[in-house]
Amino acid sequence: MSTNKSSKYTFIENALESRKQENRFRELEPIDPVNEVCINTGSQKLINFSSNDYLGLSKHSQIIGKAREYAQKYGAGATASRLVSGTYHIHQQLEEKIAHTFDWEASLVFNSGFQANSTIISTLADRHALILADKLSHNSLLQGGIASRATFRRFDHNSVSDLEQKLEQAQGEDYSRIIVIAETLYSMDGDRSDVEALAQLTDQFNALLFVDDAHAVGVWGPDGLGLAYNIDGVDLVLGTCGKAFGSFGAFALCSQKMKEYLINFCPGFIYTTALPPPVIGSIEAALDVLPAMDSARKKLRENIRQMKSGIEQAGFSTGPSQSQIIPAIIGDDQGTIALAKHFKKNGFLAVPIRPPTVGKGEARIRVTLTAQHTKRQITNFLTVLNDWNYG
Ligand SMILES: *Cc1c(COP(=O)(O)O)cnc(C)c1O
């Protein structure tokens, strides 16, 4: 026997080593939240400009209260998958409430946005289907496309005309069905899509339209009902509860028939434990408080204006951002990392995003804003940016 005992791990060592060589090795850095915008690293308190808690709901007393109430009443866990004995009345009531709130026929709750996207898309598509996804689609959407083994093509980011061309081309090919995938608000550039145009186009070609509204629900649209609200021709909207909702989980908005199809055929819904009662309570309470949060949404828009114009005045592009996600595009990888360190030294957390997450030469500090950031915190952040001198 001459087998080298360590050899089965060589691939891991090699992969990690090459990540380090490329300066792309990543590590987890634990923190503790102090309040809606402040975190503690253990050695330092930082103002957090990298969270998705856009309205501060993760710390909202009514939401925490409902989570606690449901944990006490129903337990810490749901103890089974939804089709076995994990659908409590609170799960069903929540789905009715979500559907009612967003004016859809039905809604179905999933354990996370990632899980929902990857599993719903592979349930809608089969080997003979065609998936057309926006080039900047979230990884969870791509995973769904890959898992389905459908023909998978990407259209140019936010290009309705490129999508149209690809839909036209598909007319001459033989697919079981066509599924178009887009987001309402893209997570790296903070730009938006034209959901209405996408809906018209997909309707014209009899294609299904799946729209991911992860960064918009709670924040944008009338009463924070998202950027896909009240648009005819969208077949399925995916909302997440880990961002503006302040807790965890996700929901699909769809027809009753689509819901029945997913309950019967969607593995990521069927073969997983139902969301725990405290999470159901948090989402339910978020639905109660969100419609009345117009003043917080207004404050968030003011914060966006201040931050965006400040970054631009400091000489950096904010790209096509139209939202609470604002990139400060630095370009060079090392410079971006140096700037992130400079922010940290001065009391701010703002994470650097580098290729391959974004394109080459587009390294950036990705700023996300919440309604709880104060004018002064943003002013101080911008002062630190202006004071930065890089090589
Ligand atoms: C965050 C995000 C998801 C994943 O949602 P989770 O509930 O965090 O798993 C899906 N799609 C987009 C566009 C996202 O930004």
The ligand as a MOL file (V3000), in Angstrom:
LIG
                    3D

  0  0  0     0  0            999 V3000
M  V30 BEGIN CTAB
M  V30 COUNTS 15 15 0 0 0
M  V30 BEGIN ATOM
M  V30 1 C -29.9950 38.4010 -0.3930 0
M  V30 2 C -30.5210 37.9520 -1.6840 0
M  V30 3 C -31.0740 36.6910 -1.8330 0
M  V30 4 C -30.9840 35.6450 -0.7560 0
M  V30 5 O -31.8770 35.8580 0.2510 0
M  V30 6 P -31.6100 35.1760 1.6840 0
M  V30 7 O -32.9310 35.1780 2.3300 0
M  V30 8 O -30.5930 36.0280 2.3410 0
M  V30 9 O -31.0940 33.8050 1.4180 0
M  V30 10 C -31.6660 36.3760 -3.0230 0
M  V30 11 N -31.6910 37.2660 -4.0490 0
M  V30 12 C -31.1220 38.4720 -3.9530 0
M  V30 13 C -31.1720 39.3980 -5.1070 0
M  V30 14 C -30.5100 38.8580 -2.7800 0
M  V30 15 O -29.9220 40.0360 -2.6870 0
M  V30 END ATOM
M  V30 BEGIN BOND
M  V30 1 1 1 2
M  V30 2 1 2 3
M  V30 3 2 2 14
M  V30 4 1 3 4
M  V30 5 2 3 10
M  V30 6 1 4 5
M  V30 7 1 5 6
M  V30 8 2 6 7
M  V30 9 1 6 8
M  V30 10 1 6 9
M  V30 11 1 10 11
M  V30 12 2 11 12
M  V30 13 1 12 13
M  V30 14 1 12 14
M  V30 15 1 14 15
M  V30 END BOND
M  V30 END CTAB
M  END
